[in-house]
Amino acid sequence: MYTGLQKSLPNCSINILKFVIRKYAVDTLKETGDVIYPPISDLSYRARIRRKDDVWYNKIKKIETVEEKLIGLNMPHYYGWKSLYLEEGNVPYNSLNHAQYITHTHVLNDNKLPEFYNSLITTEELNSLAQNMKKYIEDIIIFEYCHRLREQYISDEELHKEKIIQNAVTNAVVFQINRMMLAALSSIQTHLLDTEIDFEPRIETFWFAGGIERSPIAKRQRRRIKYLKKYADDPINIPVQYLGSPILQLRHSSPLREVISPIDCANPELTIPKFEFDPRVLGYRFSYRHATCIPGFWPGDAAEFGLLSYHSTNKSYFHSAYKEKEAITVQAIFASYSWLLSQAVYQGFTTVQDVTYPLVAQTVLTNGQYWSFCVYQLNTTLSHSEYADNNPMRNMCWITEPMPLFEKVEDGKVYGFNEDVLKTLITFYINRPEQKNEYMTPYLGESVKHIADIADVEQRTWLESTFKHLMSNRPRHVKKPEIYHWQKIYKIDNKTRPMDKKRDPWEFGWSGMKRRLNQHAPRYVPKCLRENPKLKKIGRFAKQYYPDA
């Protein structure tokens, strides 16, 4: 600055300029005692990636509505995340450690439910209720297994398939038992009068699981780049998408009480097995899907907390009798964790913003004859990046062994009815939810929590349409760009066709999979529908209201 001014000013003014600069420089030096300097940032590759992720996480945290948060999770990818695809009932062999690791779950191996359930009702009252219901439960079993005609809703071709018949029997038994339980207990447990029932609802959940090692192909690609060579073995985050459908679920406007204190769930003695291998070694697969979180209902429903859910074990494939309990445990972990996480998302939490209070779910897994009961407490949703191994909080899972409700049904009679199963089921229904004293939605807006609360009609309509389209997971009208085999062989590996015209995006150095959700042409507005048709360039395209994420 001084050199530039010296050339433009006459010689007589140089001394004056030196005096002014020296004066203010001295005054500035005297005032540096109270200056707050910015923090010195770590410029390493890992630190820069972490800061970049934190910026995105904070943007999602500041979004006010539930639906816009879910749209923000989908913003980085136009064609969806390449996610680990988990489907209810698909339980690969020896996958329990993997299920615990990516959900940060500790499983208690005593095959018992928490002591909390022993204090819900006295033994005399429980025995009395079980005796009164026993006859009705036996009638339901006899009717569904012996006398029910299913030709009306099952085709003749499917009637000879044992699996379809077994699924139909299981669903019918659960429907009738739930109906009878609500009718018998609603008079003494008034919270059951306010429950909502969903039949075969849609349960979908998305989260990030960290600490997974890279595939050999990804490692080789990184070793070819000079500045990434030493980071080739760093673990990665994998997006996980779960899809499930219980037989039925009950939900309430208030959450269930916590089983144990979250402070006790931070005990380092509660171990979680490590499984850092690529999930494809177990038989799982990856697929491109948009991030969806749906606990069986849309945002804004009054009954937004789960009370009880029934899941069929007929879909699970058990490789041996020894691994049957393990397969049921895997199914219970994924079903419970996914249902609770999607409920937490509707409260403003996400896979990158941890819950501030625990959520509890009661899960029943049955094939009609054998019943297994699970209680799951969600204490944390952070299982990505460094939280995969350094998060002290554990999610807790209590699960019982499969217990037979009856031994067999012959000649219109039930043999070997097990009242312990009925008593356990009764305690699940009488577990009363309670409203918490703390603020339930700290990461949502005060007045605007859902899209329906937005006053602008055009913005509300656009966000609703975009949200429902993403949650439907319909394919894009333009397919994902890909490199065909002949292009890989002749153009990339061997470069034998230099005269071919470049037509695909990858030939110009652009990856179509890095396309963001908002990178598309806006909807065209016909001239007759514009606010000012006389202006040619203003109002030609409709406004877009993507969140800043």
C-alpha positions in Angstrom: 0.0 0.0 0.0 2.8 2.4 0.9 4.6 1.8 -2.3 1.6 2.6 -4.4 0.9 5.8 -2.5 4.5 6.8 -2.7 4.4 6.8 -6.5 1.2 8.8 -6.7 2.1 11.5 -4.1 4.6 14.4 -4.4 7.9 14.3 -2.6 6.8 16.8 0.0 4.1 14.6 1.3 6.2 11.5 1.9 7.4 12.5 5.3 3.8 13.3 6.4 2.6 9.9 5.2 5.4 8.1 7.1 4.4 9.9 10.2 0.7 9.0 9.9 1.5 5.3 9.2 3.9 5.2 12.2 1.5 6.9 14.5 -1.4 4.5 13.8 0.8 1.5 13.8 2.0 2.3 17.3 -1.6 2.9 18.5 -2.6 -0.5 17.0 0.2 -2.3 18.7 -0.9 -0.8 22.1 -4.4 -2.2 21.7 -3.5 -5.8 20.8 -3.8 -7.0 24.4 -7.6 -7.5 24.1 -7.6 -8.9 20.5 -9.2 -12.4 20.2 -7.5 -14.3 17.5 -9.3 -17.0 15.5 -8.5 -20.6 16.3 -5.7 -22.3 14.4 -7.3 -24.9 12.2 -5.8 -28.3 11.6 -5.1 -28.4 7.8 -4.6 -32.2 7.6 -6.8 -34.1 5.2 -8.8 -35.9 7.9 -9.5 -32.6 9.8 -10.7 -30.8 6.6 -13.1 -33.7 5.8 -14.4 -33.6 9.3 -15.0 -29.9 9.3 -16.7 -30.2 5.9 -19.1 -32.8 7.4 -19.7 -30.7 10.5 -20.8 -27.8 8.4 -23.4 -30.0 6.6 -24.5 -31.5 10.0 -25.1 -28.0 11.4 -27.1 -27.0 8.4 -29.4 -29.9 8.9 -29.6 -29.1 12.6 -30.8 -25.6 11.9 -33.6 -26.6 9.6 -37.0 -26.1 11.3 -39.4 -28.7 9.9 -39.2 -32.5 9.9 -39.8 -32.8 6.2 -37.1 -30.3 5.2 -34.6 -32.1 7.4 -35.3 -35.3 5.4 -35.0 -33.4 2.2 -31.7 -32.0 3.5 -30.4 -35.5 4.1 -31.0 -36.2 0.4 -29.5 -33.0 -0.9 -25.9 -34.4 -1.7 -27.2 -37.0 -4.2 -29.7 -36.6 -7.0 -30.0 -40.3 -7.6 -30.0 -41.3 -4.0 -27.4 -42.7 -1.6 -25.6 -46.0 -2.4 -26.9 -47.6 0.8 -26.6 -50.9 2.6 -30.0 -52.5 1.9 -31.5 -54.1 4.9 -34.9 -55.8 4.5 -36.9 -57.3 7.4 -36.6 -61.1 7.4 -33.3 -61.2 5.4 -31.0 -62.5 8.2 -27.7 -63.8 6.9 -25.8 -66.4 8.7 -23.7 -65.2 11.7 -24.7 -61.5 11.4 -25.4 -60.7 15.0 -22.1 -58.9 15.6 -22.7 -56.8 12.5 -26.2 -55.8 13.6 -25.0 -54.8 17.1 -22.1 -52.8 15.7 -23.9 -50.6 13.2 -26.7 -49.9 15.6 -24.5 -49.5 18.7 -26.5 -52.0 20.6 -25.6 -54.0 23.7 -27.7 -57.2 24.1 -28.2 -58.7 27.5 -27.8 -62.5 27.4 -29.8 -63.5 30.4 -33.0 -64.2 28.2 -35.1 -62.1 30.6 -37.0 -58.9 30.4 -36.1 -55.9 32.7 -37.1 -56.1 36.3 -39.2 -53.0 35.6 -42.0 -55.3 34.2 -42.4 -57.2 37.5 -43.7 -54.0 39.2 -46.3 -53.0 36.7 -49.0 -55.2 38.2 -49.3 -57.5 41.2 -49.0 -61.3 40.7 -52.6 -61.9 41.8 -54.0 -59.4 39.3 -51.9 -60.8 36.5 -52.9 -64.4 37.2 -56.6 -63.3 37.3 -56.3 -61.6 33.9 -54.5 -64.5 32.4 -57.2 -67.0 33.6 -60.0 -64.8 32.2 -58.3 -64.5 28.8 -57.1 -68.1 28.4 -60.3 -69.5 27.1 -60.7 -66.7 24.5 -57.1 -67.2 23.3 -57.6 -70.9 22.9 -60.8 -70.3 20.9 -58.8 -67.9 18.6 -56.1 -70.6 18.1 -58.6 -73.3 17.4 -60.6 -71.2 14.9 -57.5 -69.9 13.0 -55.7 -73.3 12.8 -58.7 -75.6 12.2 -61.9 -73.9 11.0 -60.9 -70.7 9.2 -61.7 -70.8 5.4 -59.1 -68.8 3.4 -60.3 -69.5 -0.2 -61.9 -66.1 -0.3 -58.7 -64.1 -0.1 -56.0 -66.6 -1.2 -56.0 -67.9 -4.7 -56.2 -71.6 -5.5 -52.5 -71.6 -6.7 -51.3 -70.1 -3.4 -53.4 -72.4 -1.2 -50.9 -75.2 -1.8 -47.9 -73.1 -0.7 -47.1 -73.7 2.9 -45.3 -70.4 3.4 -48.2 -68.3 2.3 -50.7 -70.2 4.4 -48.4 -69.9 7.5 -48.1 -66.1 7.0 -51.9 -65.8 6.7 -52.4 -67.9 9.9 -49.8 -65.9 11.8 -51.3 -62.5 10.8 -54.8 -63.7 11.6 -53.8 -64.9 15.1 -52.0 -61.6 15.9 -55.0 -59.6 14.7 -57.4 -61.5 16.8 -55.2 -61.6 19.9 -54.6 -57.8 19.7 -58.4 -57.2 19.3 -59.2 -59.4 22.3 -56.4 -57.7 24.4 -57.7 -54.2 23.7 -61.3 -55.2 24.5 -60.3 -56.9 27.8 -57.8 -54.4 29.1 -59.2 -51.0 27.9 -61.6 -50.7 30.8 -58.8 -50.9 33.4 -56.0 -49.4 31.3 -57.4 -46.2 29.9 -54.3 -45.4 27.8 -55.3 -48.2 25.4 -58.4 -46.2 24.5 -56.2 -43.5 22.9 -53.9 -45.9 20.9 -53.8 -45.9 17.1 -53.4 -49.2 15.3 -51.6 -49.6 12.0 -52.0 -52.9 10.0 -48.9 -53.9 8.1 -47.4 -50.3 8.1 -44.4 -49.1 6.2 -41.3 -48.8 8.4 -38.2 -47.3 6.7 -35.1 -45.7 8.3 -31.9 -44.2 7.2 -28.6 -43.8 9.1 -24.9 -43.6 8.8 -22.7 -46.4 10.2 -19.0 -45.7 10.6 -15.9 -47.7 11.2 -16.3 -49.9 8.2 -13.2 -50.7 6.1 -12.9 -49.8 2.5 -13.4 -52.3 -0.3 -10.2 -53.6 -2.0 -11.1 -51.7 -5.2 -11.5 -48.4 -3.3 -8.2 -48.9 -1.6 -6.4 -49.5 -4.9 -8.0 -46.4 -6.4 -6.8 -44.3 -3.4 -3.3 -45.7 -3.5 -3.0 -44.3 -7.1 -3.5 -40.8 -5.9 -0.4 -39.3 -4.3 -1.9 -37.2 -1.5 -4.5 -39.9 -0.6 -2.1 -42.9 -0.6 -1.5 -42.8 3.2 -5.3 -42.5 3.9 -6.2 -45.6 1.8 -6.9 -47.8 4.8 -9.0 -45.2 6.7 -12.5 -46.5 7.7 -15.5 -45.0 6.0 -19.1 -44.2 6.7 -21.7 -46.3 4.9 -25.3 -45.2 4.4 -27.8 -47.8 5.7 -31.4 -48.1 4.6 -33.8 -50.4 6.4 -37.2 -51.5 5.0 -39.6 -53.4 7.1 -43.3 -54.1 7.6 -44.6 -55.4 11.0 -47.9 -57.3 11.2 -49.4 -54.5 13.2 -48.2 -51.7 15.6 -49.8 -49.7 18.3 -48.8 -46.1 19.0 -49.7 -43.3 21.5 -49.3 -39.6 21.9 -46.9 -40.1 24.8 -43.7 -42.1 24.9 -43.0 -45.2 27.1 -41.1 -44.7 30.3 -37.3 -45.3 30.2 -36.3 -48.7 31.5 -32.9 -47.7 32.9 -31.2 -44.3 33.3 -29.2 -43.2 30.3 -26.3 -42.6 32.7 -26.1 -46.3 33.4 -26.1 -47.0 29.6 -22.7 -45.2 29.4 -21.0 -48.0 31.3 -17.9 -49.2 29.4 -18.6 -52.7 30.7 -21.6 -52.9 28.4 -19.6 -54.3 25.4 -20.5 -54.0 21.7 -18.7 -56.4 19.3 -16.7 -54.9 16.5 -17.5 -55.8 12.9 -15.4 -53.6 10.6 -15.7 -55.8 7.5 -17.6 -54.9 4.3 -21.2 -56.0 4.9 -21.1 -57.8 1.5 -19.1 -60.6 3.1 -22.3 -61.6 4.9 -24.4 -61.6 1.8 -25.9 -58.1 2.0 -26.0 -55.8 -1.0 -25.9 -52.1 -1.8 -28.5 -50.2 -3.9 -29.2 -46.6 -4.7 -32.1 -45.2 -2.7 -33.2 -41.9 -1.3 -32.9 -41.5 2.4 -36.3 -42.3 3.9 -37.5 -42.3 7.5 -41.1 -43.4 8.0 -42.3 -45.0 11.2 -45.6 -46.1 9.7 -47.3 -42.7 9.5 -46.7 -39.2 8.1 -45.3 -36.3 10.1 -47.8 -34.4 12.2 -49.8 -37.3 13.5 -50.8 -36.9 17.1 -49.9 -40.4 18.1 -46.2 -40.2 17.2 -44.7 -42.6 19.8 -44.6 -46.4 19.5 -46.2 -48.6 22.1 -46.0 -52.1 20.7 -45.3 -53.8 17.4 -45.7 -57.4 16.2 -43.3 -58.9 13.7 -43.5 -62.2 11.8 -40.6 -64.6 12.0 -41.9 -66.7 9.1 -39.9 -64.4 6.7 -36.6 -65.2 8.4 -34.5 -68.1 7.1 -32.9 -70.0 10.0 -29.8 -72.0 8.9 -29.9 -74.3 11.9 -31.8 -74.7 15.2 -28.7 -73.5 17.0 -28.8 -70.2 15.2 -32.5 -69.6 15.5 -32.3 -67.4 18.6 -29.5 -65.4 16.9 -31.6 -64.8 13.8 -34.5 -63.6 15.9 -32.2 -61.3 17.8 -30.9 -59.7 14.6 -34.5 -59.2 13.4 -35.5 -57.7 16.7 -32.5 -55.3 16.8 -33.1 -53.9 13.3 -36.9 -53.7 13.7 -36.7 -51.9 17.1 -33.8 -49.6 16.3 -35.4 -48.6 13.0 -38.8 -47.9 14.4 -37.4 -45.8 17.3 -34.9 -43.9 15.0 -37.7 -43.0 12.6 -39.8 -41.8 15.5 -36.8 -39.7 16.7 -36.5 -38.2 13.3 -40.1 -36.9 13.6 -39.0 -35.2 16.8 -36.3 -33.3 15.0 -33.3 -35.7 15.7 -31.4 -37.4 12.9 -28.5 -39.8 12.5 -26.1 -36.8 12.9 -28.0 -35.1 15.8 -28.2 -37.2 18.9 -31.4 -37.7 20.9 -31.7 -35.7 24.2 -33.9 -38.3 25.9 -34.3 -42.1 25.5 -37.0 -43.8 23.6 -38.4 -47.3 24.3 -40.0 -49.8 22.1 -41.7 -53.2 22.8 -41.4 -55.7 20.1 -43.1 -59.1 19.8 -41.7 -61.7 17.3 -43.9 -64.7 16.5 -44.9 -67.2 13.9 -48.2 -67.9 15.7 -46.9 -70.7 17.9 -43.5 -69.5 19.2 -43.3 -66.1 20.7 -40.2 -64.0 21.6 -40.4 -60.7 23.5 -38.0 -57.8 23.1 -37.6 -54.4 24.9 -35.3 -51.9 23.2 -34.2 -48.6 24.6 -32.7 -46.0 22.2 -30.1 -43.8 23.9 -28.1 -42.6 21.0 -28.3 -42.3 17.2 -24.7 -41.4 16.6 -22.9 -44.3 15.0 -21.0 -42.5 12.2 -17.3 -41.7 11.7 -15.5 -41.2 15.0 -18.7 -42.1 17.0 -18.6 -45.7 15.8 -16.0 -46.6 18.4 -15.8 -43.6 20.7 -19.5 -43.1 21.6 -19.8 -44.0 25.3 -23.6 -44.3 25.1 -25.1 -47.7 24.3 -28.5 -48.7 23.1 -29.9 -51.5 25.2 -31.8 -54.7 24.1 -33.5 -57.2 26.3 -34.9 -60.3 24.5 -36.3 -63.6 25.6 -35.9 -67.0 24.0 -38.7 -68.2 21.7 -41.4 -69.6 23.9 -44.3 -71.8 22.7 -47.8 -70.5 23.3 -49.1 -74.0 22.7 -47.7 -77.4 21.8 -50.2 -78.5 19.2 -53.8 -78.2 18.0 -55.6 -81.5 17.3 -59.3 -82.4 17.0 -60.4 -78.9 17.9 -58.4 -78.8 21.1 -55.3 -76.9 22.2 -52.7 -78.9 24.1 -49.9 -77.5 26.3 -51.1 -73.9 26.5 -48.4 -71.7 28.1 -49.7 -69.1 30.4 -46.3 -67.4 30.9 -46.4 -66.2 27.3 -49.9 -64.7 27.8 -48.8 -63.0 31.1 -45.8 -61.4 29.4 -48.0 -60.1 26.6 -50.4 -58.6 29.1 -47.5 -56.7 30.8 -46.6 -55.2 27.4 -50.1 -53.9 27.0 -50.4 -52.5 30.5 -47.1 -50.6 30.3 -48.4 -47.1 30.5 -46.8 -44.3 28.5 -46.1 -41.0 30.2 -45.5 -37.5 29.0 -42.0 -36.3 29.6 -41.2 -33.1 31.5 -38.5 -32.0 29.1 -38.8 -30.2 25.7 -39.4 -32.9 23.2 -38.4 -31.1 20.0 -35.3 -29.0 20.6 -34.1 -29.0 17.0 -37.4 -28.0 15.4 -38.9 -24.6 15.1 -41.1 -23.1 17.8 -44.1 -22.3 15.7 -43.2 -24.2 12.5 -42.5 -27.8 13.1 -44.0 -29.4 10.0 -44.6 -28.3 6.4 -48.3 -27.9 7.3 -47.4 -25.1 9.6 -45.9 -22.9 6.8 -48.2 -20.0 5.9 -47.0 -19.5 2.3 -49.3 -21.7 0.2 -46.9 -22.0 -2.8 -44.0 -23.0 -0.6 -46.1 -25.5 1.4 -47.4 -27.1 -1.7 -44.0 -27.4 -3.3 -42.3 -28.9 -0.2 -45.1 -31.4 0.3 -44.9 -32.6 -3.3 -41.1 -32.8 -3.2 -41.2 -34.6 0.2 -43.7 -37.2 -0.9 -41.9 -37.8 -4.2 -38.6 -38.5 -2.3 -40.3 -40.8 0.2 -41.9 -42.8 -2.7 -38.4 -43.6 -4.1 -39.7 -43.5 -7.7 -36.9 -43.7 -10.2 -35.8 -40.6 -12.0 -37.0 -40.0 -15.6 -33.4 -40.0 -16.7 -31.4 -43.1 -15.7 -28.2 -42.9 -13.8 -25.1 -42.3 -16.0 -23.0 -45.4 -16.4 -19.8 -46.6 -18.1 -20.6 -49.6 -20.3 -18.2 -52.6 -20.5 -17.0 -51.8 -24.0 -16.2 -48.2 -22.9 -14.2 -49.5 -19.9 -12.2 -51.8 -22.1 -11.6 -49.7 -25.2 -11.7 -46.1 -23.9 -10.4 -46.3 -20.4 -8.2 -49.3 -19.9 -6.6 -49.5 -23.4 -7.5 -46.1 -25.0 -7.8 -47.6 -28.5 -10.6 -45.2 -29.8 -9.2 -41.7 -29.6 -11.2 -40.5 -32.6 -14.6 -41.3 -31.1 -16.7 -38.2 -30.4 -17.1 -37.5 -26.6 -20.8 -37.8 -25.7 -21.0 -39.1 -22.1 -20.5 -36.9 -19.1 -17.7 -38.9 -17.7 -15.6 -38.3 -20.8 -15.6 -34.6 -19.9 -14.5 -35.3 -16.3 -17.9 -34.9 -14.7 -19.4 -37.6 -12.5 -23.1 -37.9 -12.7 -23.3 -39.5 -9.2 -22.0 -36.2 -7.7 -25.1 -34.4 -9.0 -26.9 -32.7 -6.2 -30.7 -32.9 -5.6 -31.4 -29.3 -6.7 -29.3 -29.5 -9.9 -32.1 -29.7 -12.4 -34.2 -27.4 -14.5 -37.1 -25.8 -12.6 -40.6 -26.5 -13.7 -41.7 -24.4 -16.7 -44.7 -22.1 -16.2 -46.9 -21.5 -19.3 -47.3 -17.9 -20.3 -51.0 -17.9 -19.4 -50.3 -18.9 -15.8 -47.6 -16.3 -15.1 -48.2 -13.3 -12.8 -47.0 -10.9 -15.5 -47.2 -12.5 -19.0 -45.8 -9.5 -20.7 -42.4 -9.9 -19.2 -40.7 -12.7 -21.3 -37.9 -13.7 -18.9 -39.5 -13.1 -15.5 -41.6 -15.9 -14.1 -40.9 -18.4 -16.9 -39.8 -21.0 -14.3 -41.5 -21.9 -11.0 -39.8 -21.1 -7.7 -38.0 -23.9 -5.8 -37.8 -24.1 -2.0 -35.0 -26.5 -1.3 -33.5 -26.2 2.2 -30.0 -24.9 2.7 -28.2 -28.2 3.2 
